[in-house]
Amino acid sequence: MSAASTAKRRAGDALDIVALERGGHASYSACGIPYWVAGDVGDVDDLVARTPAQHAENGIDLRLGHEVTAIDLDRGEVEVADGGSGSGYRIGFDRLMIATGAVPIRPDLPGVDAQGIFGVQTLDDGAQVIETLASRKPRRAVVVGGGYIGVEMAEAMVRRGLEVVVVDQAAEPMTTLDPDMGRLVHASMEQMGIDVRSSTPVEGFDAGPDGWVRSVVAGGAEIATDVVVLGIGVRPNVELADAGGLPVGDAGGLQVDLRMGVKGHPNIWAGGDCVETFNLVSQRWVHVPLGTHANKHGRVAGTNIAGGYATFPGVVGTAMTKVCDLEIARTGLRESDARVAGFEFESVTIESRTRAGYFPQSRPMTVKMLAERGTGRLLGAQIVGREGSAKRIDVCAVALWNRMTVADLMDVDLGYAPPFSPVWDPVLVAARAAVSALQG
Ligand SMILES: Cc1cc2nc3c(=O)[nH]c(=O)nc-3n(C[C@H](O)[C@H](O)[C@H](O)COP(=O)(O)OP(=O)(O)OC[C@H]3O[C@@H](n4cnc5c(N)ncnc54)[C@H](O)[C@@H]3O)c2cc1C
């Protein structure tokens, strides 16, 4: 819808835009679902950026409940199934935008189809979880997966008063961080009363006589529960595009160029979770399913579809989340990524505070930084700390974006006052430590 809105704004009546959405909602923030479940967001409508009526007012023919079932490149048509009437039709296009998102991974394990096992990708998923919390009043929850969605849903369940177990097959939660930083997340979650079981693959689910899940079998143990939330990741939703003959890359997403055009197909555009994105630090095509990129992709594609010129230069791998008052952020490469990319590097970890040490709400934060040997170029940063920590990653993201060295970063004129940071900002302290490490 970001592409559709941008294109319509630019081209006006010169473009007829039809948007086909198989679900019952469009233009909403999936990112807000955990906070809706937690109770921070009171009304589901607050998550909807633009209603179908508003899209109609802007001249976009948005058809909810209409699923595209095939893309016919030769005829310039898509095949559509209208869920409401049960009928099908074909519709022609001069330009096609593919924004089919990602598919949540549902493990192929015994009992996974039991009732009470929820994914959280759509507003309907969120509504089902909220309805279950209200009607069944569960006491215990198991969250499968300790990534972004897993930890956010763990927080939501804790704040709803449930006893929460997070099960993850990896050595530590938050595998988008290095394991040593993941360990800090693990320890903090345990302090919050969340039972985190890492290195514990799920083997199956057991349901009671009513068909509702009653335990999760993981790492050889049975964990009794009243509800299960799945957060084990997503893969690009490219089946349609693949079947239509469009190029899919090694990371599993559609291959696009700088202008979000599908490679080799001048009238086909794509963006969001279904495409691959270029990582400017590793110089590799990766799949990074984030709303921040999806919105930018849409804007770029929409501009180009309307005959303008816009590019999406790539990403540096910035992302953040939180579990209760623990903030987690990362940008650039982890140690494992840096090794795969062939970099030689130093890594340092420092402890600091979110505010001046004497200031009342001063809380601890840890910053890890990676810098390339020889050049001193910043390669990545990770932050785990209490309130006021995560957004500091943006300074590192800008430094990465501009290929700065840690020596440059060490001298940057960042703001200081006791309510906001110690006199040496934690990012500057980490950069200084990295410079020392590089000097050996
Ligand atoms: C719980 C949760 C929390 C998140 N938190 C964050 C966050 O904090 N920060 C962040 O940056 N990102 C976050 N994300 C990721 C972000 O929501 C996604 O990256 C973003 O929604 C991707 O946008 P998209 O348009 O590519 O895909 P989607 O928003 O998934 O939209 C794709 C749409 O295509 C429709 N569709 C698919 N196939 C067809 C078809 N054949 N015919 C018709 N319609 C079809 C789907 O029904 C869907 O509505 C979160 C995601 C979730 C689920």
The ligand as an SDF file (V2000), in Angstrom:
LIG
                    3D

 53 58  0  0  0  0  0  0  0  0999 V2000
    4.6030   -9.3800   15.4110 C   0  0  0  0  0  0  0  0  0  0  0  0
    5.4950   -8.6180   14.4790 C   0  0  0  0  0  0  0  0  0  0  0  0
    6.2990   -7.5990   14.9730 C   0  0  0  0  0  0  0  0  0  0  0  0
    7.1290   -6.8880   14.1060 C   0  0  0  0  0  0  0  0  0  0  0  0
    7.8990   -5.8680   14.6080 N   0  0  0  0  0  0  0  0  0  0  0  0
    8.6740   -5.1410   13.7770 C   0  0  0  0  0  0  0  0  0  0  0  0
    9.4390   -4.0410   14.2640 C   0  0  0  0  0  0  0  0  0  0  0  0
    9.4030   -3.7140   15.4670 O   0  0  0  0  0  0  0  0  0  0  0  0
   10.1940   -3.3440   13.3900 N   0  0  0  0  0  0  0  0  0  0  0  0
   10.2440   -3.6580   12.0590 C   0  0  0  0  0  0  0  0  0  0  0  0
   10.9500   -2.9680   11.2870 O   0  0  0  0  0  0  0  0  0  0  0  0
    9.5050   -4.6830   11.5560 N   0  0  0  0  0  0  0  0  0  0  0  0
    8.7490   -5.4390   12.3820 C   0  0  0  0  0  0  0  0  0  0  0  0
    7.9960   -6.4690   11.8860 N   0  0  0  0  0  0  0  0  0  0  0  0
    8.0980   -6.8170   10.4520 C   0  0  0  0  0  0  0  0  0  0  0  0
    7.1500   -6.0120    9.6070 C   0  0  0  0  0  0  0  0  0  0  0  0
    5.8450   -6.1040   10.0810 O   0  0  0  0  0  0  0  0  0  0  0  0
    7.2300   -6.5470    8.1930 C   0  0  0  0  0  0  0  0  0  0  0  0
    8.5570   -6.4410    7.7510 O   0  0  0  0  0  0  0  0  0  0  0  0
    6.3250   -5.7800    7.2330 C   0  0  0  0  0  0  0  0  0  0  0  0
    4.9790   -5.9240    7.5810 O   0  0  0  0  0  0  0  0  0  0  0  0
    6.5330   -6.2900    5.8150 C   0  0  0  0  0  0  0  0  0  0  0  0
    5.6670   -5.6260    4.9630 O   0  0  0  0  0  0  0  0  0  0  0  0
    5.2080   -6.3060    3.5970 P   0  0  0  0  0  0  0  0  0  0  0  0
    4.2550   -5.3560    2.9870 O   0  0  0  0  0  0  0  0  0  0  0  0
    6.3720   -6.7750    2.8510 O   0  0  0  0  0  0  0  0  0  0  0  0
    4.4660   -7.6290    4.0650 O   0  0  0  0  0  0  0  0  0  0  0  0
    3.1260   -7.7870    4.8880 P   0  0  0  0  0  0  0  0  0  0  0  0
    2.9270   -6.6510    5.8220 O   0  0  0  0  0  0  0  0  0  0  0  0
    3.1820   -9.1720    5.4540 O   0  0  0  0  0  0  0  0  0  0  0  0
    2.0180   -7.6990    3.7660 O   0  0  0  0  0  0  0  0  0  0  0  0
    1.9430   -8.6640    2.7430 C   0  0  0  0  0  0  0  0  0  0  0  0
    0.4940   -8.8240    2.4080 C   0  0  0  0  0  0  0  0  0  0  0  0
    0.3680   -9.5720    1.2190 O   0  0  0  0  0  0  0  0  0  0  0  0
   -0.7930  -10.3590    1.3170 C   0  0  0  0  0  0  0  0  0  0  0  0
   -0.6640  -11.4460    0.3420 N   0  0  0  0  0  0  0  0  0  0  0  0
    0.2750  -12.4210    0.2970 C   0  0  0  0  0  0  0  0  0  0  0  0
    0.0680  -13.2120   -0.7720 N   0  0  0  0  0  0  0  0  0  0  0  0
   -1.0110  -12.7290   -1.4230 C   0  0  0  0  0  0  0  0  0  0  0  0
   -1.7090  -13.1120   -2.6020 C   0  0  0  0  0  0  0  0  0  0  0  0
   -1.3320  -14.1580   -3.3190 N   0  0  0  0  0  0  0  0  0  0  0  0
   -2.7780  -12.3860   -2.9790 N   0  0  0  0  0  0  0  0  0  0  0  0
   -3.1840  -11.2990   -2.2600 C   0  0  0  0  0  0  0  0  0  0  0  0
   -2.5590  -10.9070   -1.1300 N   0  0  0  0  0  0  0  0  0  0  0  0
   -1.4810  -11.6060   -0.7200 C   0  0  0  0  0  0  0  0  0  0  0  0
   -0.7960  -10.8160    2.7590 C   0  0  0  0  0  0  0  0  0  0  0  0
   -2.0780  -11.1970    3.1830 O   0  0  0  0  0  0  0  0  0  0  0  0
   -0.2820   -9.5830    3.4780 C   0  0  0  0  0  0  0  0  0  0  0  0
   -1.3170   -8.7610    3.9580 O   0  0  0  0  0  0  0  0  0  0  0  0
    7.1560   -7.2040   12.7320 C   0  0  0  0  0  0  0  0  0  0  0  0
    6.3290   -8.2310   12.2300 C   0  0  0  0  0  0  0  0  0  0  0  0
    5.5070   -8.9300   13.0920 C   0  0  0  0  0  0  0  0  0  0  0  0
    4.6450  -10.0300   12.5420 C   0  0  0  0  0  0  0  0  0  0  0  0
  1  2  1  0
  2  3  1  0
  2 52  2  0
  3  4  2  0
  4  5  1  0
  4 50  1  0
  5  6  2  0
  6  7  1  0
  6 13  1  0
  7  8  2  0
  7  9  1  0
  9 10  1  0
 10 11  2  0
 10 12  1  0
 12 13  2  0
 13 14  1  0
 14 15  1  0
 14 50  1  0
 15 16  1  0
 16 17  1  0
 16 18  1  0
 18 19  1  0
 18 20  1  0
 20 21  1  0
 20 22  1  0
 22 23  1  0
 23 24  1  0
 24 25  2  0
 24 26  1  0
 24 27  1  0
 27 28  1  0
 28 29  2  0
 28 30  1  0
 28 31  1  0
 31 32  1  0
 32 33  1  0
 33 34  1  0
 33 48  1  0
 34 35  1  0
 35 36  1  0
 35 46  1  0
 36 37  1  0
 36 45  1  0
 37 38  2  0
 38 39  1  0
 39 40  1  0
 39 45  2  0
 40 41  1  0
 40 42  2  0
 42 43  1  0
 43 44  2  0
 44 45  1  0
 46 47  1  0
 46 48  1  0
 48 49  1  0
 50 51  2  0
 51 52  1  0
 52 53  1  0
M  END
$$$$
